[in-house]
Amino acid sequence: MWLSHSTFTFQHPTNPLRQVDLVIAPFSYEDIDADAETLHADGLSLRVASAATLIRMKTGTGRDQDASDVDALKRIAELGDE
């Protein structure tokens, strides 16, 4: 059975503040890449999903952390509109 969302969190073994969430959502790469941003760090160019895409990806996962993230992303977006 295919779930609409699956999320896995990976934490650094000695530094729990360093973590990565892997979200498997029913979006194509093209959908996510359409408004992605490119960040540069340590000589790398990284494509990062936009706040709007993250909100779509994290909505409806059933995880409290994702609901909290959606609220925070929406507040950040409102600050940018001011």
Residue pairs with C-beta under 8 A, 6 or more apart in sequence:
4 25
4 26
4 60
5 23
5 24
5 25
5 26
5 57
5 60
5 61
5 62
6 23
6 24
7 21
7 22
7 23
7 24
7 61
7 63
7 66
8 21
8 22
9 19
9 20
9 21
9 22
10 19
10 20
10 21
10 22
11 18
11 19
12 18
12 19
23 57
23 58
23 61
25 56
25 57
27 53
27 56
27 57
31 53
32 49
32 53
32 57
33 47
35 50
35 52
35 53
36 47
36 48
36 49
36 50
36 53
37 47
37 48
37 50
38 45
38 46
38 47
38 48
39 45
39 46
39 48
40 46
49 57
51 73
51 76
51 77
52 77
54 69
54 73
55 70
55 73
55 74
58 66
58 67
58 69
58 70
58 73
59 66
59 70
